[in-house]
């Protein structure tokens, strides 16, 4: 069955050695480039875009040249691989057709991928020596690990995440200082009342709980106002996230727990200090 890949735009045609195990079919073999039969491997995005509802694309025939009868020389699909993010982690995978490197119609700079248990620093001289042995005129340009390439591709996103984390931590610190200041001011304003309650027999634990409860009410009010705002902000910033849901329930629960813990600690110390006030000292302020 012949299939012309034109309905939704031409997919990317990449000359490559496949670096991932095929889901169906096979990888390229050494004899493919010598064979008169052209072969290709496609990714999952290609099947979704051009062969919807096809469980197995193996054996389908591709044609890319509309200027020739029957689409030109047929290319047979021999393998299906997972989607690879060639354009960065934040860009969805595009429909891609892989062809053997020696069958490529393009002049390209080949990329060599090496998997080894050795550290990159000790592996690089070995790679340079082997390349020079095969072809002394080939230059090794910009050798980098896959981790370095991934880090470079998400540099802007990582910088934004780092700055966001810093300002988030700063906001959390300011919130804790604010709660502590409000509670300390409230204790100072209620010094006479607290001294009178202690003089009338109120135990320190009740004084602590009374003041701590007021702090918890402030924290609960802040969470009630901030939670809807954070959900709205998560939807706005969804395009900047990769692999993370903007409104992840676990993240929200952990954030609220941290805010409650810091708020309780910030309110606890003024409340504990108020419970130790001497009644006579407190009543002198009246």
N, C-alpha and C positions, 0 to 999 in steps of 0.2 A: 504494500500500500504506500503510495507516494504522498508526502505531506509538504506543503509549501509554507514556510514560516513567515507569513505576512499579515495575518489578521489584526494583530495588535502592535505592529512595529517590529522591526528586526531585532532579535536578541543579540547580546554580546557574543562575539566569536573569539575565543581565547585559545591560542596555541599553548599547550601546557602538558606537563606530566601530572596526572591526578595525584593529589596529596591526601585524599581521604578515601576510605574504603567504600566501594560501591554498594548501594542499597539493593540494586538489581543488576544483573548482567556482569560485566567484567571491566577491568581497567584496560588501558592501552598495553599492547604487547610489543616486544622488539620487532616483530615481523610486520606490524601494521603499515609502516611507512614504505615497505617494499611491495606490499600487495597492491593490485590494481583496484581493489575494492576500498573506497574511502569509508572511514569509520569516524564516529564522534561519540562523545559522552555528554549527556545533558544533566542539568540540575533540577531540583524539585520545582523551582519557580517556573522553569520552562514548561514542565508538564502542566502546572496549574494554569498558565497563561495560554498555551497553545494546544494542549491535549486534555482539556477538562474531562473528567470521568473516565480517563484511561488508566487502569490499574497498573499496566505493564507496558512501557513505551519501547521495550527492546524489539528490534526488528523493523521499527518504523523508518521510513525513508525521508530524509530532509532534502529540500531543494531551495537554494538561496538566489539563484540567478534567474530572474524573470525574463531576461532578454533572450534566453535560449529556449528552444522547444523542450517541453517537459521539464523546464526548470534547470537544465544543465545536468552535469554529472551527479548522480545520486550519492548521497552520504547516508550510511546506515547507522542507526543508533545501537550501540553495543553495551551501554552502561548508563546507570542512573546514580547520581551522587547527591549528597546533602547540599543544601545551599551554603555557599561560602560568601562572607561579607567582604568583597573585594574593595568596596568604596568606603570602608570604615564601619565601626560598630553601630553607629547611629543611623546608617542608611540601610533600608531594607534590601535584601538580596534581589538582584535582577535576573531575568531569564538569560541563561548562559549556555552556550554550546562550546565544548572543549574538543579540539582536534589535536592530533599528534604534532609535536613540535616541528618535525621535518616537512610536514604537509602545509605548514602555515604560508599563506600568501603574503604575509607582512614581513617587513624588516624590523625585527625586534631585538631588544637587549635581553638575552636569556637570564633567568633568575635561577640560581642553584640553591636548593633547600637541603640542608644536612641535618639528620637526626643522629645524635651521638651522646653517650653518657659522660663524655669529657666536658670540662668547663670551656666556655668560648675562647678564653685567653690562650689556652694550650691547643685548642683545635684549629684556630685560624692559621698558624704557620703550616700545619699539615695540609689544609685545603689549598693554600697558596702554592705549595710545592707540587701537589698533584695536578693543579690546573696548569702550572708552568710545564710540567712533564708532558701533558696532553697537547697543549698548544701554547708555546711561549708568547705568542702575540695577543693572547687574551688577558685583559686586565681585570682584576677583582676590584670593583667599585662599591664603596659604602657597605662593607660587611656589617650586618647587624643581626641581633637575635630577634626571634619573633616577639619576645616580650618587649624589646625596645621599639619595634615597629608598632605594636599595639599601643604602647605608652605614648608614642608620638601622635598617633591618630586620635587619641582622646585627650590631648594636652589641654585644649581649651575647656572641655567639659570637666576635667579633673581640677583645673584652676578655679572654675566657677564653684564646683562642689567644695573645694577647700575654703574659699572665701565665705561661702554660705555657712559652712560648719563653724568657721571662726566667729562670724557675726551672730550665729545662733548661740554659741557658747557665751559670747559677750552679753547677749540679751538675757540669757539664763542667769548670768552673774548679776546683772543689773536688777533683774526681777527679785533675786534672793536678797540683795541689798535693800531694795525698796520695801519688801515685806518686813525685813528686820527693822528698818527705820520706822515704818508705820506702827509696828508692834511696840517698839521702844517708846515712841511718842505717846501711844495710847496708855502704856503703863505709867509714864510720867504724869499724864493728865488725870489718871485714876488712882494716884498714890494715896490720897486721903481716903477714898472709898475702900481701897484694898486694906489699908491699916484699920479702918473701922470694922470691916468684915472679920479680920483676924482677931481684933479685940473682942468681938462678939462670939468668937469660938469657931470661926471657919478654919478648917484644916488646910495646910498648904496644898494638898492634892486637889482640893476643890478650886482653890484660887488658880492653880496651874491650868486645870481643865477649862475654867471659865475664860481665861485669856487665850488659851490655845484654840478653843472653839471659835472665837472671833477671827483668829488667823485662818482657820480652816474655811470659814465662810468666805473670806476674801479670796482664798485660793480657788475654791469651788466656783465663785463668780467669774474669776479670770479664765478658768478652764472652759466654762460655759460660753464665754464670749469668744475665746481664742479657737476652740475646736471648729466651729463653722467657718471661721476665717481661714484656718489651715486647710480645710477641705477645698475651699474655693481656690486658694493659692496653689494647691496640688494640681488641680485641673489646668490652671494657667501654665504651670511649669512642666506639664507632662511631656512636652516635646523635647525638653532638655535631659530627660531621664533615659537610661538604657538598662534593661534588665531589672528595673525596680518599678513597682506600681506607685503612682502618685499618692494614693490613699491606702497604703498598706496597713491593715488592721494591727499587725504586730508592732509596727513602728509607732503608730498612734498610741497604743497602749503603753509601750515603753516610755514614750515621751511624757505622757500624762503621769506615769508612775514616778519618773525622775522629778518632774515639776512638783508633785505632791510631797515627795521626800525632802526636796530642798526647801519647800515652803514650810513644812512641819519643823524642820531643823531651825529655819530662820525665825519661826514664831516661838519655838520651845525655849530658847535661852532668855528672851525678855520675860516670858511667863515664869520661868524658874527663878529668875532674879526677883520678880515681884512677890513670889511666894515666901521669900526669905526676909521681906521688909519687917522691921520692928514696928509694932503698932504706935509706940510713942514717937518714933522718928517720922512715921507717916502722918500722924495727926498734927505735927508741928507745921506742916505745909498748909494747914487750913487756917 
